[in-house]
Amino acid sequence: MLPLAPAPRPADPAVAYQTARGRLLVGRAEDLLAAPALDDLRGRVQLIFTSPPFPLLRPKKYGNRQGDEYAAWLASLAIPLTKFLTPTGSIVMELGNGWNPGTPTVSTVGIKALLAFQEEAGLHLCQEFICFNPARLPTPAEWVAVRRERVKDAFTRVWWLSPTPTPKADNRRVLTEYSGAMRKLLQRGTYSSGRRPSEHKVGRRSFLADNGGAIPPNVLVPPESDTPTEPQAVLPIPNTASRGGYHEKCRTRNVPRHPAAMPEPLVEFFVRFLTDPGELVLDPFAGSNTTGSVAENLEREWVGFEADPAYAEASKVRFAA
Ligand SMILES: C[S@@+](CC[C@H](N)C(=O)[O-])C[C@H]1O[C@@H](n2cnc3c(N)ncnc32)[C@H](O)[C@@H]1O
């Protein structure tokens, strides 16, 4: 009798490329999250930072689910993703607004999907952030620029979730510049004390410690937006982790740009805020791999998943010298 052939090993995920600190895997998040080959990553990820395919009015090239089907799909990933986290880890998810087809009304699918995701894995909403981009084009064009019945849609919603109400986080790593008023106050050394309309009681020396910078708010503004605001009013996220811009690299190397690449400073803010160097960051919808390249530059380990082999291949450009 012939010896039995060994059972076939589950295929190892395809690696698009590898760097000093990370690797980009080609495949669907739902498949890779269940892959036995990634068992060594379970329980080790400090931050999952991602921007899933949005539920859009018109599907983009990579094809998006719509409506309740979208919310159910996103929620189905909550438990598998949470299994990859350390006990103090975080999931940060960015989602843009979608509009209902043919009407000037905003779809609630994105909000429903975030809530369904949170509830499915019993996650805590640690904080909601708004990523404000005043430089956005006046869209949806039909309602904003043609009929003039709506104002332009200029923000995306970012949810910070965790299995614990007290995930690892340190806002001293993301301090922003003091406002002019605060700098004057620190020089003067006294504060007009008394009860504020908000009922808070303010002492003469309250808020006078110079902590090297202001605690940022939860409204984030990428630097290219040119917003004329006091730095403390909204956080113009500094862009220190990027070595040469992604757009510039795509242009000079003739690589097509990903249609939904995130601003690098947005990723940088959360990587600094929620992880230490050497810790592991995962993006299950990597796209142009903004997350991996920022993590690499900030000396974090990283893993990315991307379903579209062409996007995976094109994202190599971020690591070009
Ligand atoms: C909004 S984009 C992410 C953009 C990315 N944050 C960046 O900065 O470039 C979503 C990405 O998810 C990919 N995608 C869609 N469905 C997927 C799936 N099931 N698993 C993994 N990737 C998927 C799309 O091809 C697309 O590149």
The ligand as a Gaussian input file, in Angstrom:
#p B3LYP/6-31G(d) Opt

LIG

0 1
 C       -9.996000      53.525000       1.476000
 S       -8.796000      52.550000       0.715000
 C       -7.446000      52.616000       1.856000
 C       -6.476000      53.712000       1.506000
 C       -5.276000      53.721000       2.429000
 N       -5.623000      54.096000       3.789000
 C       -4.189000      54.645000       1.892000
 O       -3.784000      55.570000       2.615000
 O       -3.788000      54.468000       0.762000
 C       -9.373000      50.917000       0.969000
 C       -8.494000      49.834000       0.357000
 O       -9.011000      48.567000       0.750000
 C       -8.841000      47.648000      -0.313000
 N       -9.817000      46.587000      -0.084000
 C      -11.132000      46.527000      -0.450000
 N      -11.698000      45.408000       0.021000
 C      -10.722000      44.731000       0.679000
 C      -10.686000      43.513000       1.420000
 N      -11.766000      42.776000       1.541000
 N       -9.531000      43.168000       2.019000
 C       -8.399000      43.924000       1.897000
 N       -8.366000      45.078000       1.189000
 C       -9.516000      45.483000       0.620000
 C       -9.083000      48.464000      -1.556000
 O       -8.466000      47.866000      -2.698000
 C       -8.474000      49.812000      -1.173000
 O       -7.134000      49.905000      -1.619000

